[in-house]
């Protein structure tokens, strides 16, 4: 693939990338109040916390969502360190080597 083909390919991806970024921003808007409320109310329910961690994990390519994920992991650590470690490992397996979506095409 030469540089022109690569540039064309990246140009074709830009609308999809923009949609993904918008979806990640929406996820942040939806999940931030849930994370804040869960921590404020000192919720200890494993299913509630892990469901929210699962949702956040899908959008950790966004720095703000990643911050929420880390915040919830820090909270959950005192409740269930083993499960929290599993979520951290899942994050690493899914996202650690990936280029953040905001950096694609730069």
C-alpha positions, 0 to 999 in steps of 0.5 A: 500500500503506497502513501496515497492509498494509505491516506485515502484509507485513513480519509475513509475511516475518519467519519467512522472514527468521529462516530466512535468518538461521539459514542464514547463521549455519550458513554461518559455522559451516561456512566459518570453520574452512575459511577459518582452515585455508586461511590457516594452511596457506598454501594457494595453490590458486586453485580452492580459494580461489575456491570458498570465496570463491564460497560466502562471497559468497552469505552476505555479508548476515551481518556475520560471514560478510562478515568471513570474506570480507574476511579471505580476500580480504586473504589472496588479494590477495597471491596473485592481486590481479586475481581478488581485485578481481573478488570485491570488485567482485562483492560490491559489485554484489550486496550494497552497496546492500542492507539487511542481512537483520538490519535488514529489518522494523525 
